[in-house]
Amino acid sequence: MKQVTTRISDREFEHLQKYCEISERTQSEVIRNLIRKLSIKGALNPID
């Protein structure tokens, strides 16, 4: 498994933390799920 590091604003981090609390999921789970939903028409299909 690969590791990704990124910088986000304090406000974005607080938003992510709150979302994780409400959804009872980890930050990694939330971010992986968002990546799986990415698609580019004709080039990249969402991952199942």
C-alpha positions as CSV (number, residue, x, y, z in Angstrom):
1,M,0.0,0.0,0.0
2,K,1.3,3.5,-0.9
3,Q,1.3,6.5,1.4
4,V,0.3,10.0,0.4
5,T,1.1,13.2,2.3
6,T,-0.7,16.5,1.6
7,R,-1.1,19.9,3.1
8,I,-4.6,21.2,3.9
9,S,-5.7,24.4,5.7
10,D,-6.8,24.3,9.3
11,R,-10.4,24.8,8.2
12,E,-10.2,21.9,5.8
13,F,-8.7,19.7,8.5
14,E,-11.4,20.6,11.0
15,H,-14.0,19.9,8.3
16,L,-12.5,16.5,7.7
17,Q,-12.3,15.7,11.4
18,K,-15.9,16.6,11.9
19,Y,-17.0,14.6,9.0
20,C,-15.1,11.6,10.3
21,E,-16.7,11.9,13.7
22,I,-20.2,12.1,12.3
23,S,-19.7,9.3,9.8
24,E,-17.7,7.2,12.3
25,R,-15.0,6.5,9.8
26,T,-11.3,7.2,9.8
27,Q,-9.7,9.9,7.8
28,S,-8.1,7.3,5.6
29,E,-11.4,5.6,4.9
30,V,-13.0,8.9,3.9
31,I,-10.2,10.0,1.6
32,R,-9.9,6.5,0.0
33,N,-13.7,6.6,-0.7
34,L,-13.4,10.0,-2.3
35,I,-10.6,8.9,-4.5
36,R,-12.6,5.8,-5.6
37,K,-15.4,8.2,-6.8
38,L,-13.0,10.1,-9.0
39,S,-13.5,9.7,-12.8
40,I,-12.4,11.3,-16.0
41,K,-14.7,10.7,-18.9
42,G,-13.2,8.2,-21.3
43,A,-9.9,7.9,-19.3
44,L,-10.5,6.8,-15.8
45,N,-13.4,4.9,-14.4
46,P,-14.4,4.8,-10.7
47,I,-12.8,1.9,-8.8
48,D,-15.3,-0.6,-7.4
